[in-house]
Amino acid sequence: MKISILLLALAASSDALCPYAKRALEDPEFIARNADNEHVKQHLEGRQSGPAGLPFTTFDKNQLIDVTGDHAYAPPGPGDIRGPCPGLNALSNHGYFPRNGVVPLLQAAQATEQVYGLALNFGIPLTIYATLVDGDIVGQAWSIGKAQTQTIDLGLLGKGDGLSGSHNKYESDASVSRGDYYLYNGDVNSVRIDKFTALYNLAKNDPVPNYNLDVLIKHRNYSFQDSVNKNPYFFFEPFAGVAVANAAHTFIPALMSNHSTEYPNGIVSKETLKSFFAITEASDGTLSWQPGHERIPDNWYRRPLGEVNDYSPASFASDFIKMASVVPQAASVGGNTGTTNSFAGVELSDLTGGAYRTSDLLDPKKLVCYFYQIQLAVVPDFLRSRAAGASIAAGLSLLSSKLAPYIDPSCAKIGEWLLNVDGIDQMMLTFCWAGNYNDTFTKQFPGAAVNPN
């Protein structure tokens, strides 16, 4: 009531202070009728932005993504794999990924750039990571869902469990719409309607609903706190949590926005959001999920073409810093300690041997460095846990040849891995950093040991 009185007083006393306030209070449909007004459009589009944090101001019909012919929508057939990431499921449903859900390493990076505008210096590291920690190292492919058939299955190589089986390695607690691993007996594929509804309700009644970065930052606060409140084994990892789970929130406005002449910076409408998440809405407002039916909307235009306009690690750094300024816990590494609401954080300098402090995650250049360096740190440890012999050699060769070119030589190193070879069956991996990755966390956070393996 006090807020309403204050707004009315402001509107009555100073039209110059807020020229639309009085009209909007007197006429609730005023904003909707004036959605073409440039000031209103800026408000609606919010913080989706292009290079250097500036809004996109141009639109080209060539941004249209083809959903016809070879790329016509088709739901998964028997034996086809779908997983916890709606954007990846949609790519398989439209044939940009193989429709069986097992995607070659380079095709994954090329398709995410072609369709969503995810920069290659972002997509290639992510797909390398997926291949190494939960895919087919020899075949250089990975599954967007459950475990895939391995190129070589000799017992030495371990098994790639796919994204659905990558908990605490790639898939993480506190996701946009999926449930925590512990709370749902390992089911990280299924949309939890209450979680999606929490996101949907944030903008559904706006004059022109738009799930922009501001909205997703609010949802990041909800999704993080929801895990703290409900999951005694909630764990937020240095890479799967800080990088991947937070990026999943920023990806919605950055990669799913529909661009147009009217909205060159793009908006994520209710219908666009529901299409990408395979959600249907009944006439009474009831929401339901259709497993595996994620689709790219008709007449959907991606972000502007060109490498300079792609969503890069630097773009994510900008969005992440905005997120962390509102939701500081998004930059926290740690977890609950066996009971709900017991979250404890870890100072990154203790984990990285002083290479990175937690506060460094708020520095865009250092955050980009961290994005690459933490992969170099944790991948060898994960390889050691799932593979031996030739698998380690193949994995580290892939890591060094594909990832290293993107790393700024001035970035602080978290550690070094040494591969000592004395015959193909006598390989030993030693990673020198501030302690064993798994042991460090398992001692403090029981959720760190919650995984399918």
Buried (B, 14 or more C-beta within 10 A) or exposed (E): EEEEEEBBEBBEEEEEEBEBBBBBBEEEEBBEEBBEEEEBBEBBBBBBBBBEBEBBEEBEEEBEBBBEEEBEBEBBEEEBBBBBBBBBBBBBBBBBBBBBBBBBBBBBBBBBBBBBBBBBBBBBBBBBBBBBBBBBBBBBBBBBBBBBEBEBEEEEBBBBBBBBBBBBBBBBBBBBBBBBBBBBEBBBBEBBBEBBBBBBEBBBEBBBBBBBBBBBBBBBBBBBBBBBEBBBBBBBBBBBBBBBBBBBBBBBBBBBBBBBEEBBBBBBBBEBBBBBBBBEBEEEEEBEBEEBBBBBBEEBBBBBEEEEBBBBBBBBBBBBBBBBEEBEBBBBBBBBBEEBEEBEBBEBBBBBBEBBBBEBBBBBEBBBBBBBBBBBBBBBBBBBBBBBBBBBBBBBEBBEEBBEEBBEEEBBBBBEBEBEEEEEEEBEBEBEBBEEBBEBBBEBBBBBEBBBB
